[in-house]
Amino acid sequence: GSDQVWNIRHNKGKFDPMYLADFRFPKKDRIYIADAVSLELDLIGPEEKEVLRDAVGRFDALSVREEFLVDWFRKMTSKEFTHIQDPVLQLDPDKWMKLVSPHRHRKPYVFVYRMVDHESITPFVKKLAARYDYDIIEVQAFPNAKTLHRSRQAVGVEEFLSLLSGAAFVVATSFHGAAFSVIFQEPFYCFSFGYSVDTRVRSL
């Protein structure tokens, strides 16, 4: 997603020149836009700041997902940044609902969307499900993790939206898990572990 293109965590600690519009050909009349980007500021040191300072000058328009990043960039460059919502929040909820596949699970369930793993998640979910006698359905990104009941790794957009929108509760360690819970007006818990996702969830 656009929030990850400037995330050096996924590129061995380095920015990808392509996403910074650092091409080996003249710009000429080309228009460069960075839309809805995000940063993990705890990974940005003096060297990374210099790379970004040079990069933003190549863009014709820039927008960020977190309001605090507007002020952060303003301190290093005169380039104008616009604060916008995450793209999933820019689409009308009714249009998201049109993508939802039919609900197949009859018994109420807790839907777990785990993109960051932590030892406290499983006990919390089990306690929540046991309290209301709910099933547990999980989608997670860790092939070797200890999973909960009915754990899945590969689901399509329609099934993901169906599982989340049909849940009695949502438990997420992901910004988009929280964002879609807001869109579908689902009760949810979003775990905070001091990672960059925390600032993005607070921006909701």
Disulfide bonds with the S-S distance in Angstrom:
none
